[in-house]
């Protein structure tokens, strides 16, 4: 689909990520202002604090349902990202270059979704209303990938806009809803717990994906992925009650959409 430059190799993305990381660190050290008004000079690092924070998050009536859906969504998404490249190779004969081109196209549509659609949807629908359909949309896309005919790659390309649309809406609005659901002044803590739950969700998927794929087929992780994400959507629809968030508050623009 695209011509890959001669200078581009398997290590190029890692060098690019390293340069961005260094640039980000430089911006934080030189420009980003200190937000901690009262410093704790006698504070100590508590290595088990992250675990206890996650437990507290799931105990919170404000965050429990959103974090549960987040865990299932990210677990399912990890099953997808970990083995989708192998699925493309085994079922459609993609080589390394063609796989890279495919994900480059996915990246372009992700940028389009974030730049155009996420903001427009946020102006019309509250975050929790978006999640009521975006989670199911992402799960359905996983099953579309699974059932796509292997004699042509047309369908997996046609699926890209729908995948990036629903996935982009889910990721953006989950973070926004966690922030808005937290108690006033504890948004930072809530977002930290949210990040920990995202990382925790990747653990079982990373451990089990190899076993599932090798004992059954390389397409099986897509079924597990779609099932997990759909389960997250079902949990959200059945259990989430917007009693701690104000729809008018978001629609007025006083709360940023992440």
Beta strands, then each sheet from edge to edge (+ up, - down):
end
